[in-house]
Amino acid sequence: MKRAFLIVGVCAIVAATLSCAGFPEPEGEGDSLVIGSLILDFPEGLYDNTPQKVDMNVQVTLRNITRNEKFHVYTKRGYFYFPTNGTDVYILESFRILKSRVDDSYYSFSDQPVDLKIVNSPNRVIYLGHVTATYSAPRLTRRRGLSGRILSYRYEASVTVEWNQDLLQRYMTHQQPKSLWLDLGITEYGRNSQGQWQQQAFTERRSHPSFLPQM
């Protein structure tokens, strides 16, 4: 018997490709850069009992509500970013770990909606903070699939937001030493209302896929 999941290879390739894209530069007058850091911390393990922090290829789903367009960006060493025209308004809808393989099992991790509204400002770096979402005490909530091999878990979750402009600027300089973004001021978006991140339930689940017919 083999364990398998369709399209996982495609998802992994897409995620890796987009996360490695070059650091963007402004293209028009008034452009701004939205940037933040998101690390998922599993002190009691995600795929097994080994503590793990995930900072690569976490898919962050956003929507440009001005234009009603949805898109994804992917974390690289925790950071995610995208350039804007400085006026459009966005919502950070959710984030997830794409299906990945560990030994002979495939896993995925999906978050509840975040729905963080991002109001833009021209000619600024819109800094969303360094966010760590911690998931602990996994509890089995559901079994399904062949022989009950698909398991779903729920976590206790908490969110912390730190603000460190020096660390952010070092990252940006490392990505592009002569970046034009470095000449712009930084807006610490939501610093006085961190509840925007913390108000969400952040209840999560993880899954062990079932045995599928032999291939």
C-alpha positions as CSV (number, residue, x, y, z in Angstrom):
1,M,0.0,0.0,0.0
2,K,1.1,3.5,-0.7
3,R,0.0,6.8,0.7
4,A,-0.7,9.5,-1.9
5,F,-2.3,12.8,-2.4
6,L,-3.0,14.3,-5.8
7,I,-1.6,17.7,-6.8
8,V,0.7,18.0,-3.8
9,G,3.8,18.1,-6.1
10,V,2.3,20.9,-8.2
11,C,1.5,22.9,-5.0
12,A,5.0,22.5,-3.6
13,I,6.6,23.6,-6.9
14,V,4.3,26.7,-7.2
15,A,5.0,27.7,-3.6
16,A,8.7,27.3,-3.9
17,T,8.8,29.3,-7.1
18,L,6.8,32.3,-5.8
19,S,8.6,32.5,-2.5
20,C,11.9,32.8,-4.3
21,A,10.9,35.7,-6.5
22,G,13.1,38.7,-6.4
23,F,12.4,41.6,-4.1
24,P,10.0,44.0,-5.9
25,E,10.8,47.6,-6.6
26,P,8.3,50.5,-6.9
27,E,7.1,51.0,-10.5
28,G,5.0,54.2,-10.2
29,E,4.6,57.4,-8.2
30,G,3.0,56.8,-4.9
31,D,3.7,53.1,-4.7
32,S,3.9,51.5,-1.3
33,L,5.2,48.1,0.0
34,V,3.2,45.9,2.4
35,I,5.5,43.7,4.4
36,G,5.3,41.6,7.5
37,S,6.7,38.4,9.1
38,L,4.7,35.4,10.1
39,I,6.1,32.4,11.9
40,L,4.0,29.4,13.0
41,D,5.4,27.8,16.2
42,F,4.4,24.3,17.2
43,P,6.2,23.6,20.5
44,E,4.6,20.2,20.8
45,G,5.2,19.3,17.1
46,L,3.2,19.5,13.9
47,Y,4.2,16.3,12.0
48,D,5.4,14.5,15.0
49,N,6.4,15.3,18.6
50,T,9.4,17.4,17.6
51,P,9.0,21.1,18.3
52,Q,9.0,23.0,14.9
53,K,8.8,26.5,13.7
54,V,7.5,27.0,10.1
55,D,8.8,30.1,8.3
56,M,9.0,29.0,4.7
57,N,6.3,28.7,2.1
58,V,3.4,29.5,4.4
59,Q,0.7,30.5,2.0
60,V,-0.8,33.9,2.9
61,T,-4.1,34.7,1.1
62,L,-5.0,38.3,0.5
63,R,-7.8,40.2,-1.3
64,N,-7.6,43.5,-2.9
65,I,-11.1,44.7,-1.9
66,T,-10.8,47.9,-4.0
67,R,-10.5,45.7,-7.2
68,N,-12.1,42.5,-5.8
69,E,-9.0,40.4,-6.6
70,K,-7.7,37.5,-4.5
71,F,-4.0,36.5,-4.6
72,H,-1.4,34.6,-2.6
73,V,2.0,35.4,-1.3
74,Y,4.4,32.9,0.4
75,T,6.7,33.4,3.4
76,K,10.5,33.2,3.0
77,R,12.3,33.1,6.4
78,G,9.0,34.4,7.8
79,Y,8.7,37.4,5.6
80,F,5.9,38.1,3.1
81,Y,5.4,41.2,1.0
82,F,3.8,42.7,-2.0
83,P,4.0,46.1,-3.8
84,T,0.9,48.3,-4.2
85,N,-0.2,51.5,-5.8
86,G,-0.4,53.2,-2.4
87,T,-4.2,53.6,-2.4
88,D,-5.9,50.2,-2.8
89,V,-7.3,48.5,0.4
90,Y,-6.6,44.9,1.2
91,I,-7.7,42.2,3.6
92,L,-5.3,39.5,4.8
93,E,-7.9,36.6,4.7
94,S,-6.0,33.6,6.0
95,F,-2.9,31.5,6.0
96,R,-2.0,27.8,5.6
97,I,0.7,25.3,5.2
98,L,0.4,23.6,1.9
99,K,0.2,19.8,1.7
100,S,3.7,18.4,2.3
101,R,5.2,14.9,2.7
102,V,7.0,13.6,5.8
103,D,8.2,10.0,5.4
104,D,5.1,8.1,4.0
105,S,2.5,10.5,5.1
106,Y,1.1,13.8,3.8
107,Y,0.0,16.7,6.0
108,S,-1.7,20.0,5.7
109,F,-2.5,22.8,8.0
110,S,-5.3,25.4,7.6
111,D,-6.1,28.4,9.6
112,Q,-9.4,30.0,10.5
113,P,-10.1,33.3,8.8
114,V,-7.9,36.2,10.0
115,D,-9.6,39.0,8.0
116,L,-7.0,41.7,8.9
117,K,-7.9,44.9,7.0
118,I,-4.9,46.8,5.6
119,V,-5.5,50.4,4.7
120,N,-2.8,51.7,2.4
121,S,-0.7,54.9,2.4
122,P,1.2,56.3,-0.6
123,N,5.0,56.3,-0.6
124,R,5.3,54.2,2.5
125,V,6.4,50.9,3.7
126,I,3.4,49.4,5.4
127,Y,4.9,47.2,8.2
128,L,2.5,44.6,9.6
129,G,4.8,43.5,12.4
130,H,6.7,40.3,13.3
131,V,3.9,37.9,14.1
132,T,4.3,34.6,15.9
133,A,1.3,32.3,16.0
134,T,1.8,29.5,18.6
135,Y,-0.2,26.3,18.5
136,S,0.0,23.9,21.4
137,A,-1.9,21.0,23.1
138,P,-3.1,19.3,20.0
139,R,-6.4,17.4,20.6
140,L,-7.8,14.7,18.3
141,T,-11.3,15.8,17.2
142,R,-12.2,13.6,14.2
143,R,-11.4,10.4,12.4
144,R,-12.5,9.7,8.8
145,G,-11.4,8.0,5.6
146,L,-10.5,4.4,5.0
147,S,-9.8,2.7,8.4
148,G,-10.0,6.1,10.1
149,R,-6.6,7.1,8.9
150,I,-7.5,10.7,8.3
151,L,-7.1,12.4,11.7
152,S,-8.0,16.0,12.5
153,Y,-6.6,17.9,15.5
154,R,-7.5,21.1,17.2
155,Y,-5.0,23.4,19.0
156,E,-4.8,25.9,21.7
157,A,-3.5,29.0,20.0
158,S,-2.0,32.4,20.8
159,V,-0.6,35.3,18.8
160,T,2.2,37.7,19.7
161,V,3.2,40.7,17.6
162,E,6.6,42.4,17.9
163,W,7.7,45.6,16.2
164,N,11.4,45.8,15.2
165,Q,12.1,48.3,12.4
166,D,15.9,47.7,12.6
167,L,15.4,44.0,11.9
168,L,13.0,44.7,9.1
169,Q,15.4,47.1,7.4
170,R,18.3,44.7,7.7
171,Y,16.1,42.1,5.9
172,M,15.2,44.5,3.2
173,T,18.8,45.6,2.8
174,H,19.9,42.0,2.5
175,Q,17.3,41.4,-0.2
176,Q,18.1,44.5,-2.2
177,P,21.0,46.7,-0.8
178,K,20.0,49.7,-3.0
179,S,16.2,49.2,-2.8
180,L,14.2,52.4,-3.3
181,W,11.9,51.2,-0.5
182,L,14.7,51.9,2.0
183,D,14.3,55.6,1.3
184,L,10.6,55.6,2.3
185,G,9.2,56.0,5.8
186,I,7.8,53.0,7.7
187,T,4.2,52.9,9.0
188,E,3.8,50.4,11.8
189,Y,0.3,49.3,10.7
190,G,-1.9,48.2,13.6
191,R,0.7,48.8,16.4
192,N,-1.8,50.6,18.6
193,S,-4.5,48.0,17.8
194,Q,-2.7,44.6,17.9
195,G,-6.1,43.0,18.6
196,Q,-6.6,42.9,14.9
197,W,-4.3,39.9,14.9
198,Q,-5.3,38.6,18.3
199,Q,-9.1,38.9,18.1
200,Q,-9.3,35.8,15.9
201,A,-9.9,32.3,17.4
202,F,-6.8,30.8,15.7
203,T,-8.1,27.3,16.3
204,E,-6.3,25.0,14.0
205,R,-6.3,21.4,12.8
206,R,-3.8,19.0,11.3
207,S,-4.4,15.8,9.4
208,H,-2.8,12.4,8.6
209,P,-4.2,11.3,5.3
210,S,-5.6,7.8,4.8
211,F,-4.2,4.9,3.0
212,L,-5.4,5.0,-0.6
213,P,-5.7,2.1,-3.0
214,Q,-2.3,0.8,-4.1
215,M,-0.9,2.6,-7.2
